Amino acid sequence: MAGIRGPERRPGARILGVGVYRPTRVVSNDEICARIDSSDEWIRRRSGIVSRRFAGPDETVITMAVEAARKAMAQSGTQPGDVDMVLLATMSFLEQAPAAAPRVAHQLGIRSAGSLDVAAACSGFCYVLGLADSLVRSGDARNVLVIGSEKMSDIVDPEDRGTAFLFGDGAGAVVVGPSETPGIGPVVWGADGERHHMIAHDRTWLDTRDTPGPWPTLRMTGPEVYRWATRSVPEISRQAVAKAGLEIADLAAFVPHQANARIIDTAAESLGLAPHTVVAKDVVTSGNTSAASIPLALDALLSQGTSARGDLALLVGFGAGLAHAAQVVALP
């Protein structure tokens, strides 16, 4: 009886290039405070955020993803025909079908690759990076384009004091390709759907069809989310480091989801990072960009020269659905 031939497996995968897109419009805390009962000082103390970017009408989840991906492909020397899969992490794309990823691929000139969206909110980038690593190592894909793109200003109520100051827009992308040695560690991921209400829309799109009312917007139980994140991030971080066969002291960079500077600082302190470990703080000028935040923060570290090729960085995503994911990567 004939047997099925499997793909040729590869020893490892790694990030080959990084690219980002930041909208041109910078929004200060004072502008946010014009619509909520708050102040610049309160926002800085509460979140560490000084400013964020808001996309304009012509800057969409798709266009931002395309620009970020183009830069990542150029940096890695990847041609459209070299890409076998496009994975787009987003929670703010407002069309259920068709997905955004096939349109991103088309605009990049990628004609024959598989393409799909992944809705894992703020942990989405780590989720799709884990999938890309598996696809390349299994031999099912030569190169995978991994993108996080968000237009959070579309789904946040500018008059909600609990969320309006936190979120921003942008996109980041990486190309994942084969490597003789592993450049992406095993992913640690999970979710707690029982507590989905902690970060969720206040009403469904079905409600807007059947009952006149406001546009569905994101709501968050801030204190509960803070407690969950500051407990969970160190825990999954240690698991990811251990699964990669490393110690916390081996890390050159800590790049968590840029949710809030207080969460980042608390998690970093709990982990007991070494003095040489750089902690990403792109949240200060970008705000919380959900699935785009980790690649944006990665690019900032590389652009500033605070991290170098081959450095080991711990990536940790966490957010809505109480989904979380983490892995250690070698920087490109």
Kinemage of the C-alpha trace (Angstrom):
@kinemage 1
@onewidth
@group {chain A} dominant
@subgroup {mainchain}
@vectorlist {calphas} color= white
{ca met a 1} P 0.000 0.000 0.000
{ca ala a 2} L 1.404 3.411 -0.965
{ca gly a 3} L 2.308 5.807 1.834
{ca ile a 4} L 1.972 9.573 2.033
{ca arg a 5} L 5.176 11.506 1.618
{ca gly a 6} L 5.594 14.236 4.222
{ca pro a 7} L 7.380 17.570 3.732
{ca glu a 8} L 11.103 17.855 4.319
{ca arg a 9} L 11.523 19.111 7.855
{ca arg a 10} L 13.972 21.863 8.771
{ca pro a 11} L 16.058 22.184 11.926
{ca gly a 12} L 14.854 25.655 12.780
{ca ala a 13} L 13.285 28.958 11.810
{ca arg a 14} L 14.213 32.541 12.567
{ca ile a 15} L 13.108 36.124 12.024
{ca leu a 16} L 14.842 37.418 8.892
{ca gly a 17} L 13.603 41.020 8.812
{ca val a 18} L 11.392 43.539 10.608
{ca gly a 19} L 9.263 46.393 9.240
{ca val a 20} L 6.756 48.821 10.738
{ca tyr a 21} L 4.277 51.506 9.800
{ca arg a 22} L 3.409 54.354 12.153
{ca pro a 23} L 0.556 56.713 11.193
{ca thr a 24} L 1.586 60.309 10.668
{ca arg a 25} L -0.834 61.893 13.141
{ca val a 26} L 0.542 62.194 16.684
{ca val a 27} L -2.144 62.579 19.369
{ca ser a 28} L -1.149 64.095 22.706
{ca asn a 29} L -2.703 63.381 26.088
{ca asp a 30} L -4.123 66.905 26.118
{ca glu a 31} L -6.076 66.149 22.937
{ca ile a 32} L -7.477 62.968 24.511
{ca cys a 33} L -8.393 64.855 27.686
{ca ala a 34} L -10.528 67.286 25.730
{ca arg a 35} L -13.166 64.524 25.592
{ca ile a 36} L -12.681 62.716 28.916
{ca asp a 37} L -12.465 63.815 32.545
{ca ser a 38} L -8.710 63.357 32.956
{ca ser a 39} L -5.347 65.111 32.711
{ca asp a 40} L -1.962 64.614 31.110
{ca glu a 41} L -0.445 63.980 34.547
{ca trp a 42} L -3.064 61.337 35.436
{ca ile a 43} L -2.579 59.487 32.123
{ca arg a 44} L 1.214 59.473 32.466
{ca arg a 45} L 1.015 58.237 36.049
{ca arg a 46} L -1.597 55.604 35.245
{ca ser a 47} L -0.140 54.245 32.003
{ca gly a 48} L 3.193 55.896 31.172
{ca ile a 49} L 1.715 57.033 27.850
{ca val a 50} L 2.672 60.494 26.573
{ca ser a 51} L 1.299 60.237 23.039
{ca arg a 52} L -0.025 57.790 20.477
{ca arg a 53} L -0.660 57.689 16.706
{ca phe a 54} L -4.120 57.740 15.135
{ca ala a 55} L -4.575 56.586 11.547
{ca gly a 56} L -6.389 58.797 9.070
{ca pro a 57} L -9.207 57.758 6.694
{ca asp a 58} L -6.709 56.465 4.111
{ca glu a 59} L -4.636 54.547 6.672
{ca thr a 60} L -6.421 51.248 7.205
{ca val a 61} L -5.603 47.877 8.742
{ca ile a 62} L -4.783 46.703 5.209
{ca thr a 63} L -2.711 49.664 3.993
{ca met a 64} L -0.688 49.811 7.211
{ca ala a 65} L -0.070 46.050 7.074
{ca val a 66} L 1.118 46.335 3.471
{ca glu a 67} L 3.620 49.099 4.251
{ca ala a 68} L 5.022 47.298 7.300
{ca ala a 69} L 5.296 44.036 5.345
{ca arg a 70} L 7.064 45.729 2.440
{ca lys a 71} L 9.763 46.993 4.787
{ca ala a 72} L 10.178 43.586 6.461
{ca met a 73} L 10.487 41.884 3.067
{ca ala a 74} L 13.005 44.462 1.859
{ca gln a 75} L 15.121 44.084 4.992
{ca ser a 76} L 15.120 40.303 4.674
{ca gly a 77} L 15.661 40.272 0.904
{ca thr a 78} L 12.442 38.311 0.436
{ca gln a 79} L 10.636 38.440 -2.908
{ca pro a 80} L 6.850 37.979 -3.254
{ca gly a 81} L 7.349 34.574 -4.844
{ca asp a 82} L 9.348 33.404 -1.820
{ca val a 83} L 6.386 33.747 0.567
{ca asp a 84} L 4.185 30.697 1.099
{ca met a 85} L 1.923 32.031 3.867
{ca val a 86} L 0.681 35.423 5.074
{ca leu a 87} L -0.572 35.523 8.666
{ca leu a 88} L -2.239 38.729 9.850
{ca ala a 89} L -3.050 39.285 13.518
{ca thr a 90} L -5.741 41.916 14.070
{ca met a 91} L -8.709 42.618 16.334
{ca ser a 92} L -9.800 45.869 14.680
{ca phe a 93} L -10.495 44.853 11.071
{ca leu a 94} L -14.194 45.597 10.646
{ca glu a 95} L -15.076 43.264 7.770
{ca gln a 96} L -15.871 39.677 8.649
{ca ala a 97} L -15.408 38.428 5.095
{ca pro a 98} L -13.273 38.360 3.161
{ca ala a 99} L -10.347 38.422 5.553
{ca ala a 100} L -7.745 41.175 5.332
{ca ala a 101} L -4.727 38.900 4.790
{ca pro a 102} L -5.545 37.840 1.202
{ca arg a 103} L -5.902 41.502 0.218
{ca val a 104} L -2.612 42.355 1.911
{ca ala a 105} L -0.938 39.519 0.006
{ca his a 106} L -2.423 40.739 -3.281
{ca gln a 107} L -1.171 44.283 -2.784
{ca leu a 108} L 2.305 42.909 -2.048
{ca gly a 109} L 2.315 40.922 -5.285
{ca ile a 110} L 2.081 37.610 -3.426
{ca arg a 111} L -0.165 35.585 -5.708
{ca ser a 112} L -0.034 31.938 -4.631
{ca ala a 113} L 0.485 31.984 -0.855
{ca gly a 114} L -2.017 30.910 1.755
{ca ser a 115} L -3.412 33.877 3.701
{ca leu a 116} L -5.519 34.196 6.834
{ca asp a 117} L -6.395 36.500 9.710
{ca val a 118} L -5.903 35.479 13.338
{ca ala a 119} L -8.053 37.143 16.015
{ca ala a 120} L -6.121 36.719 19.253
{ca ala a 121} L -6.192 40.407 20.218
{ca cys a 122} L -3.096 41.704 22.001
{ca ser a 123} L -1.412 38.291 22.023
{ca gly a 124} L -2.059 37.879 18.305
{ca phe a 125} L 1.467 38.612 17.118
{ca cys a 126} L 2.991 35.951 19.377
{ca tyr a 127} L 0.307 33.506 18.240
{ca val a 128} L 1.022 33.985 14.537
{ca leu a 129} L 4.772 33.961 15.154
{ca gly a 130} L 4.385 30.567 16.834
{ca leu a 131} L 2.356 29.313 13.869
{ca ala a 132} L 4.936 30.643 11.416
{ca asp a 133} L 7.750 28.892 13.258
{ca ser a 134} L 5.873 25.583 13.064
{ca leu a 135} L 5.056 26.028 9.367
{ca val a 136} L 8.679 26.687 8.430
{ca arg a 137} L 10.163 23.909 10.583
{ca ser a 138} L 7.603 21.389 9.330
{ca gly a 139} L 8.513 22.190 5.732
{ca asp a 140} L 4.966 23.297 4.881
{ca ala a 141} L 6.231 26.809 4.105
{ca arg a 142} L 9.560 28.250 3.002
{ca asn a 143} L 8.940 31.774 4.284
{ca val a 144} L 6.024 33.163 6.263
{ca leu a 145} L 5.025 36.810 6.437
{ca val a 146} L 3.822 37.603 9.971
{ca ile a 147} L 1.944 40.874 10.517
{ca gly a 148} L 0.184 42.667 13.354
{ca ser a 149} L -1.959 45.588 12.177
{ca glu a 150} L -4.491 47.562 14.191
{ca lys a 151} L -6.677 50.633 13.835
{ca met a 152} L -7.823 50.692 17.445
{ca ser a 153} L -9.224 54.212 17.043
{ca asp a 154} L -12.093 52.569 15.101
{ca ile a 155} L -13.211 50.409 18.024
{ca val a 156} L -12.521 52.598 21.065
{ca asp a 157} L -14.970 55.177 22.428
{ca pro a 158} L -13.121 58.524 22.561
{ca glu a 159} L -15.308 59.523 25.524
{ca asp a 160} L -14.704 56.392 27.615
{ca arg a 161} L -12.380 57.388 30.451
{ca gly a 162} L -11.252 53.795 30.965
{ca thr a 163} L -9.924 53.129 27.450
{ca ala a 164} L -9.705 56.307 25.352
{ca phe a 165} L -6.226 57.260 26.552
{ca leu a 166} L -4.692 53.794 26.161
{ca phe a 167} L -4.935 52.837 22.513
{ca gly a 168} L -3.196 53.805 19.297
{ca asp a 169} L -2.857 52.628 15.701
{ca gly a 170} L -0.031 51.090 13.685
{ca ala a 171} L 1.391 47.952 12.104
{ca gly a 172} L 4.471 45.780 12.376
{ca ala a 173} L 5.677 42.770 10.397
{ca val a 174} L 8.433 40.174 10.289
{ca val a 175} L 9.509 37.567 7.762
{ca val a 176} L 10.123 34.111 9.226
{ca gly a 177} L 12.341 31.745 7.234
{ca pro a 178} L 14.465 28.617 7.640
{ca ser a 179} L 17.550 28.470 9.826
{ca glu a 180} L 20.240 25.862 10.461
{ca thr a 181} L 19.694 26.397 14.189
{ca pro a 182} L 16.501 27.441 16.017
{ca gly a 183} L 16.010 31.193 16.160
{ca ile a 184} L 12.491 31.031 17.606
{ca gly a 185} L 11.895 29.156 20.835
{ca pro a 186} L 8.896 26.975 21.675
{ca val a 187} L 5.715 28.978 22.146
{ca val a 188} L 3.811 28.930 25.427
{ca trp a 189} L 0.190 29.865 24.886
{ca gly a 190} L -3.250 29.598 26.411
{ca ala a 191} L -6.475 31.465 27.191
{ca asp a 192} L -9.096 31.861 29.900
{ca gly a 193} L -12.386 32.377 28.077
{ca glu a 194} L -14.364 32.213 31.317
{ca arg a 195} L -13.186 35.759 32.031
{ca his a 196} L -13.718 37.080 28.509
{ca his a 197} L -15.837 39.931 29.856
{ca met a 198} L -12.783 41.700 31.289
{ca ile a 199} L -11.821 43.032 27.839
{ca ala a 200} L -14.757 42.997 25.436
{ca his a 201} L -17.055 44.998 23.182
{ca asp a 202} L -20.010 46.528 25.010
{ca arg a 203} L -22.506 45.176 22.451
{ca thr a 204} L -22.511 42.940 19.370
{ca trp a 205} L -22.783 43.967 15.720
{ca leu a 206} L -26.105 42.078 15.681
{ca asp a 207} L -27.392 44.533 18.273
{ca thr a 208} L -26.598 47.440 15.977
{ca arg a 209} L -28.636 45.823 13.226
{ca asp a 210} L -31.672 45.023 15.347
{ca thr a 211} L -31.679 47.929 17.793
{ca pro a 212} L -30.722 51.529 17.071
{ca gly a 213} L -27.906 52.511 19.355
{ca pro a 214} L -24.247 53.411 19.650
{ca trp a 215} L -21.408 51.817 17.699
{ca pro a 216} L -19.978 48.805 19.612
{ca thr a 217} L -16.768 49.817 21.370
{ca leu a 218} L -14.154 48.148 23.510
{ca arg a 219} L -14.551 48.184 27.284
{ca met a 220} L -12.129 46.982 29.946
{ca thr a 221} L -12.220 46.313 33.679
{ca gly a 222} L -8.875 47.990 34.274
{ca pro a 223} L -8.026 46.884 37.850
{ca glu a 224} L -8.933 43.246 37.119
{ca val a 225} L -6.900 43.229 33.912
{ca tyr a 226} L -3.923 44.771 35.714
{ca arg a 227} L -3.995 42.093 38.424
{ca trp a 228} L -4.292 39.299 35.859
{ca ala a 229} L -1.518 40.640 33.643
{ca thr a 230} L 0.996 41.318 36.403
{ca arg a 231} L 0.489 37.791 37.702
{ca ser a 232} L 0.339 35.952 34.374
{ca val a 233} L 3.078 37.689 32.356
{ca pro a 234} L 5.959 36.664 34.664
{ca glu a 235} L 4.568 33.132 34.878
{ca ile a 236} L 4.332 32.503 31.136
{ca ser a 237} L 7.618 34.336 30.590
{ca arg a 238} L 9.480 31.927 32.867
{ca gln a 239} L 7.835 28.984 31.106
{ca ala a 240} L 8.911 30.257 27.658
{ca val a 241} L 12.480 30.857 28.815
{ca ala a 242} L 12.665 27.381 30.376
{ca lys a 243} L 11.209 25.684 27.256
{ca ala a 244} L 13.894 27.414 25.190
{ca gly a 245} L 16.565 25.883 27.473
{ca leu a 246} L 17.654 29.298 28.746
{ca glu a 247} L 17.929 31.303 31.939
{ca ile a 248} L 16.437 34.745 32.600
{ca ala a 249} L 19.987 36.128 32.677
{ca asp a 250} L 20.487 35.024 29.048
{ca leu a 251} L 17.954 37.578 27.805
{ca ala a 252} L 19.255 40.703 26.094
{ca ala a 253} L 15.769 42.198 25.719
{ca phe a 254} L 12.308 41.903 27.228
{ca val a 255} L 9.582 42.861 24.736
{ca pro a 256} L 6.124 42.430 26.246
{ca his a 257} L 2.889 43.618 24.683
{ca gln a 258} L 2.896 47.377 25.161
{ca ala a 259} L -0.297 47.558 27.182
{ca asn a 260} L 0.724 49.853 29.977
{ca ala a 261} L 4.076 50.965 31.384
{ca arg a 262} L 3.033 49.998 34.917
{ca ile a 263} L 2.337 46.411 33.822
{ca ile a 264} L 5.670 46.285 31.963
{ca asp a 265} L 7.624 47.602 34.965
{ca thr a 266} L 5.914 45.264 37.425
{ca ala a 267} L 6.466 42.214 35.202
{ca ala a 268} L 10.123 43.121 34.603
{ca glu a 269} L 10.740 43.503 38.322
{ca ser a 270} L 8.997 40.209 39.096
{ca leu a 271} L 11.153 38.378 36.529
{ca gly a 272} L 14.357 39.656 38.115
{ca leu a 273} L 15.870 40.677 34.796
{ca ala a 274} L 19.641 41.114 34.605
{ca pro a 275} L 21.020 44.684 34.516
{ca his a 276} L 21.998 44.249 30.851
{ca thr a 277} L 18.477 43.272 29.742
{ca val a 278} L 16.761 46.079 27.822
{ca val a 279} L 13.054 46.538 28.518
{ca ala a 280} L 10.956 47.769 25.561
{ca lys a 281} L 8.882 50.888 26.332
{ca asp a 282} L 7.441 51.852 22.957
{ca val a 283} L 4.114 52.317 24.758
{ca val a 284} L 5.254 55.792 25.862
{ca thr a 285} L 4.898 57.265 22.372
{ca ser a 286} L 2.749 54.624 20.618
{ca gly a 287} L 0.149 53.684 23.199
{ca asn a 288} L -1.386 50.220 23.200
{ca thr a 289} L -1.511 49.051 19.578
{ca ser a 290} L -2.765 45.538 20.394
{ca ala a 291} L -1.371 42.941 17.944
{ca ala a 292} L 0.983 45.526 16.407
{ca ser a 293} L 2.683 46.491 19.655
{ca ile a 294} L 5.395 43.815 19.844
{ca pro a 295} L 6.809 44.246 16.314
{ca leu a 296} L 6.626 48.035 16.726
{ca ala a 297} L 8.581 47.750 19.975
{ca leu a 298} L 11.069 45.323 18.388
{ca asp a 299} L 11.738 47.730 15.558
{ca ala a 300} L 12.258 50.591 18.018
{ca leu a 301} L 14.890 48.618 19.948
{ca leu a 302} L 16.743 47.724 16.745
{ca ser a 303} L 16.497 51.247 15.335
{ca gln a 304} L 17.799 52.809 18.550
{ca gly a 305} L 20.758 50.435 18.623
{ca thr a 306} L 19.883 49.140 22.085
{ca ser a 307} L 19.654 45.595 20.707
{ca ala a 308} L 21.733 43.841 18.056
{ca arg a 309} L 21.499 40.928 15.639
{ca gly a 310} L 21.529 37.585 17.414
{ca asp a 311} L 20.475 39.015 20.784
{ca leu a 312} L 17.909 36.908 22.601
{ca ala a 313} L 14.592 38.658 23.233
{ca leu a 314} L 11.612 37.413 25.212
{ca leu a 315} L 8.287 38.288 23.550
{ca val a 316} L 5.077 38.124 25.590
{ca gly a 317} L 1.561 38.889 24.397
{ca phe a 318} L -1.553 39.090 26.593
{ca gly a 319} L -5.027 40.559 26.289
{ca ala a 320} L -8.670 40.038 25.311
{ca gly a 321} L -10.093 36.559 25.766
{ca leu a 322} L -7.416 36.465 28.418
{ca ala a 323} L -5.323 34.897 25.689
{ca his a 324} L -1.568 34.870 26.196
{ca ala a 325} L 1.511 33.652 24.356
{ca ala a 326} L 5.285 33.935 24.768
{ca gln a 327} L 8.483 32.803 23.086
{ca val a 328} L 12.180 33.665 22.996
{ca val a 329} L 13.595 34.802 19.640
{ca ala a 330} L 16.980 35.673 18.212
{ca leu a 331} L 16.828 39.191 16.798
{ca pro a 332} L 17.477 39.614 13.070
